Structure formats: C-alpha cells, structure tokens
Amino acid sequence: MNDFLVAILNGINSVIHNYGWSMVVFTLLIKLVLLPLDYKSRKSMRRMTKLQPQIAKLQKKYANDKEKLNQKSAELYRKEGINPMSGCLPMLVSMVILFIMFAAMRTVANTEMASQALGLLTTGTQTNESWLWIKNIWMPDSPFNPVIADSANLRIIPADIWAKVFASLDPASVTALAQYGIDAATISGETVFAALQTLPVYAEETQLWTVMPQLNLLIVNLSIYAHNNGWFILPILAAVTQYLMTLSQPQPAADPNNPAASTNKFMKYFFPLFSLWICSSYNAIFALYWVVSNVFAWVQGLVMNKMFEKMDENQVETAGEGTLK
C-alpha cells in the first residue's frame, strides 16, 4: 500500500512538477474517495443524536442496573437500525490513511534528502523543492530547522534508501564521492554527514542566527537558524484546522454503548496538540497533507451539517402536510 501511494504521488508530480502542489491534489483525491463513507457515518451519528431523549429516559429508569441499561439501549439501537460503532469508522479509516501516508512521505522524503545530500557533495550545489514560503519541502516548516538536511535528518535515512540512491548515480558522481571515502559499502547517514561538514557551503547554511539566543524549553534546546526553512506556519495551521475539524464533527449521544462519545471528547483537545508537535518535527510536505486534509474535512462537515438540517426540515414539512390531509 505504501508503494502504491508513493507511485500515485510521483505520477501526479510528473504532471505538476512540484511536490507541494502535487500533495494538495493527492490529498483532495484521497478525501474524495473517502467521501461516501464519511457521509454514511455522519448520517448514522446524526440519527444517534436524535435518540438522545430516549437514551436519557433509559439511563434514568435503569440508573441502578447497568446491565439492563446496556440491554435496553442495544435493543433501541437495533429497532432504529443504528450501529453505535459506526461513528468511529471515519476516525479509524482516517487514522489508517494517516499512518500509511506517514510511511509514504517518509519514503519519498528520505529518498529526496539522500539525493540532495549526495548532489551537494558531487556538484557543490543543492536543488531544493520549494513551495510558497517553504524553501525545502523535505525539511520541516520551522525556523528551528535549516534548509539543508542536518545530522538528525540524515541519520534517520535507512540503509536501503542510501543504497538505492547511490545505485542510481552516474559514474562521475560515484568517482566524486570516492574522494570522501564514500562507496556502495560505506555509504550511510554518518559518512555523508561527515563529508558534508567539510564543505564551506554546508557550514554557511547551518549557521545559527547569532542575533537570537537559543530557546530552552524544558529539556528541548531549539536553535534558530539564519537560513531557516520556514516560519512555523504549517504546524500552527495544522493545530488550528484540527480543532475546527473536530468542532464540525457530529457529537454522539452520551451513551455507555457508544464509545465514540468519550473518544471524540478526548480527540477535541489531544489531536490539535498532537498535530502541532508532529507537523513541527516532520517534513513540510507531510504537514501540508495534514492541513489540506483538515480544511477539506472541516468544510465537508459544515456542508453536510447544512444538508442534514435541510433534510430534517423537509421531513417535518412532509409530515405536516400528511397530517393536514
């Protein structure tokens, strides 16, 4: 599945020629594919919300008999043709897609970072993939990260990626790397980083901004780079849009048989903070996917809520006309 998603993204990029905009298009395609499933789940959740008065009566009647309460609640759901777990389905599918996308972006980002690092060693220049204000989309959108790959990012690139990128080099590039003691057997994040440190351009690109002191946040030491890769816009947008998306989700009935109720309450506060953290520490293209996905889900939630409200109004009008007749 990982290779399949990577192939689709690369195919889109072969037409658009920019990974940032390719990710925007790819994210919209993923959301459109999941749209029917989300519509069905939201509709089911809305029906469950309408059962809240009846659920409240059962909770009051069987307050001292939890087993009877669960039995009667389950019977009510069966009678109305509602599955209490259906509200969790979009969440689970989204999480699965998220993890797959994380793996796919890690593969693409690691490959591109390895190619950029080896290109810098063999040619003296690095070709960055920019997007709007972000100078290198394979690095985080943050003033705490340089444009060029640093030690931490180079060392997380797995051996198979290094081997794959090295095998794709032309003979002249292989010869150029040999002067640094890098060949097919020795190539790794450590050896490449050691070689990069000998380049004057690498020292210039990773220089700290001397005007600003380091920010010490508990055990985290944040260094502000003079040639930083971004302004922390995507991580902030990720947190804000995650919160807005949560607000647009239908709120399930407070029922012990409906685990989505407590789960949604937890997600409302946890996921915005989680979004901020992961999008500030991972590459900008993944953060872009997160933001676009959240914006789509937020707008989708607003539109669907309006649709359901209109459907409810039509049902009331139809029922009223039937009574008059």
Solvent accessible surface area in square Angstrom, and as a share of the most:
residue,aa,sasa,rsa
1,M,132,0.59
2,N,46,0.24
3,D,111,0.57
4,F,119,0.50
5,L,5,0.02
6,V,20,0.11
7,A,62,0.48
8,I,57,0.29
9,L,0,0.00
10,N,60,0.31
11,G,39,0.37
12,I,25,0.13
13,N,26,0.13
14,S,71,0.46
15,V,119,0.68
16,I,61,0.31
17,H,142,0.63
18,N,33,0.17
19,Y,24,0.09
20,G,0,0.00
21,W,116,0.41
22,S,0,0.00
23,M,0,0.00
24,V,27,0.15
25,V,56,0.32
26,F,3,0.01
27,T,0,0.00
28,L,69,0.34
29,L,82,0.41
30,I,24,0.12
31,K,27,0.11
32,L,94,0.47
33,V,114,0.65
34,L,33,0.17
35,L,57,0.29
36,P,93,0.58
37,L,56,0.28
38,D,18,0.09
39,Y,68,0.26
40,K,146,0.62
41,S,4,0.03
42,R,5,0.02
43,K,82,0.35
44,S,18,0.12
45,M,5,0.02
46,R,59,0.21
47,R,103,0.37
48,M,0,0.00
49,T,59,0.34
50,K,111,0.47
51,L,11,0.06
52,Q,57,0.25
53,P,83,0.52
54,Q,82,0.36
55,I,0,0.00
56,A,44,0.34
57,K,144,0.61
58,L,33,0.16
59,Q,50,0.22
60,K,173,0.73
61,K,148,0.63
62,Y,34,0.13
63,A,54,0.42
64,N,156,0.80
65,D,66,0.34
66,K,133,0.56
67,E,141,0.63
68,K,68,0.29
69,L,4,0.02
70,N,64,0.33
71,Q,87,0.39
72,K,59,0.25
73,S,0,0.00
74,A,35,0.27
75,E,62,0.28
76,L,21,0.10
77,Y,4,0.02
78,R,164,0.60
79,K,165,0.70
80,E,59,0.27
81,G,57,0.54
82,I,14,0.07
83,N,87,0.45
84,P,24,0.15
85,M,97,0.43
86,S,21,0.14
87,G,12,0.12
88,C,11,0.07
89,L,76,0.38
90,P,25,0.16
91,M,36,0.16
92,L,99,0.49
93,V,34,0.19
94,S,50,0.32
95,M,47,0.21
96,V,83,0.48
97,I,23,0.12
98,L,19,0.09
99,F,126,0.52
100,I,35,0.18
101,M,0,0.00
102,F,51,0.21
103,A,24,0.19
104,A,1,0.01
105,M,1,0.00
106,R,111,0.41
107,T,41,0.24
108,V,9,0.05
109,A,2,0.02
110,N,6,0.03
111,T,34,0.20
112,E,49,0.22
113,M,6,0.03
114,A,0,0.00
115,S,48,0.31
116,Q,14,0.06
117,A,3,0.02
118,L,1,0.00
119,G,23,0.22
120,L,3,0.01
121,L,9,0.04
122,T,32,0.19
123,T,96,0.56
124,G,38,0.36
125,T,94,0.55
126,Q,39,0.17
127,T,122,0.71
128,N,58,0.30
129,E,42,0.19
130,S,57,0.37
131,W,18,0.06
132,L,117,0.58
133,W,72,0.25
134,I,1,0.01
135,K,91,0.39
136,N,0,0.00
137,I,0,0.00
138,W,3,0.01
139,M,0,0.00
140,P,3,0.02
141,D,0,0.00
142,S,1,0.01
143,P,19,0.12
144,F,49,0.21
145,N,24,0.12
146,P,0,0.00
147,V,12,0.07
148,I,6,0.03
149,A,4,0.03
150,D,25,0.13
151,S,24,0.16
152,A,70,0.54
153,N,23,0.12
154,L,0,0.00
155,R,123,0.45
156,I,101,0.51
157,I,8,0.04
158,P,57,0.36
159,A,82,0.64
160,D,96,0.50
161,I,14,0.07
162,W,2,0.01
163,A,54,0.42
164,K,135,0.57
165,V,8,0.04
166,F,18,0.08
167,A,85,0.66
168,S,89,0.57
169,L,44,0.22
170,D,75,0.39
171,P,111,0.70
172,A,77,0.60
173,S,17,0.11
174,V,53,0.31
175,T,97,0.56
176,A,24,0.19
177,L,0,0.00
178,A,59,0.46
179,Q,136,0.61
180,Y,66,0.25
181,G,50,0.48
182,I,2,0.01
183,D,66,0.34
184,A,74,0.57
185,A,97,0.75
186,T,61,0.36
187,I,17,0.09
188,S,34,0.22
189,G,4,0.04
190,E,93,0.42
191,T,45,0.26
192,V,0,0.00
193,F,29,0.12
194,A,56,0.43
195,A,6,0.05
196,L,1,0.00
197,Q,105,0.47
198,T,94,0.55
199,L,28,0.14
200,P,100,0.63
201,V,51,0.29
202,Y,10,0.04
203,A,63,0.49
204,E,103,0.46
205,E,48,0.21
206,T,32,0.19
207,Q,101,0.45
208,L,70,0.35
209,W,102,0.36
210,T,120,0.70
211,V,114,0.66
212,M,82,0.37
213,P,96,0.61
214,Q,78,0.35
215,L,64,0.32
216,N,111,0.57
217,L,100,0.50
218,L,182,0.90
219,I,173,0.88
220,V,74,0.42
221,N,93,0.47
222,L,38,0.19
223,S,23,0.15
224,I,16,0.08
225,Y,32,0.12
226,A,45,0.35
227,H,82,0.37
228,N,6,0.03
229,N,0,0.00
230,G,1,0.01
231,W,145,0.51
232,F,49,0.20
233,I,65,0.33
234,L,3,0.02
235,P,0,0.00
236,I,91,0.46
237,L,71,0.35
238,A,0,0.00
239,A,17,0.14
240,V,76,0.44
241,T,11,0.06
242,Q,9,0.04
243,Y,85,0.32
244,L,52,0.26
245,M,27,0.12
246,T,8,0.05
247,L,88,0.44
248,S,7,0.04
249,Q,49,0.22
250,P,26,0.16
251,Q,104,0.46
252,P,17,0.11
253,A,4,0.03
254,A,70,0.55
255,D,7,0.04
256,P,83,0.52
257,N,38,0.19
258,N,3,0.02
259,P,55,0.35
260,A,0,0.00
261,A,26,0.20
262,S,78,0.51
263,T,43,0.25
264,N,21,0.11
265,K,144,0.61
266,F,125,0.52
267,M,25,0.11
268,K,58,0.24
269,Y,133,0.51
270,F,86,0.36
271,F,24,0.10
272,P,15,0.09
273,L,126,0.63
274,F,53,0.22
275,S,0,0.00
276,L,59,0.29
277,W,157,0.55
278,I,22,0.11
279,C,0,0.00
280,S,25,0.16
281,S,68,0.44
282,Y,31,0.12
283,N,8,0.04
284,A,0,0.00
285,I,0,0.00
286,F,1,0.00
287,A,0,0.00
288,L,5,0.02
289,Y,10,0.04
290,W,10,0.03
291,V,13,0.07
292,V,23,0.13
293,S,17,0.11
294,N,6,0.03
295,V,60,0.34
296,F,41,0.17
297,A,6,0.05
298,W,80,0.28
299,V,72,0.41
300,Q,18,0.08
301,G,0,0.00
302,L,84,0.42
303,V,78,0.45
304,M,11,0.05
305,N,39,0.20
306,K,140,0.60
307,M,86,0.38
308,F,7,0.03
309,E,76,0.34
310,K,120,0.51
311,M,63,0.28
312,D,32,0.16
313,E,94,0.42
314,N,69,0.36
315,Q,111,0.49
316,V,107,0.61
317,E,107,0.48
318,T,91,0.53
319,A,65,0.50
320,G,32,0.31
321,E,103,0.46
322,G,48,0.46
323,T,115,0.67
324,L,160,0.80
325,K,206,0.87
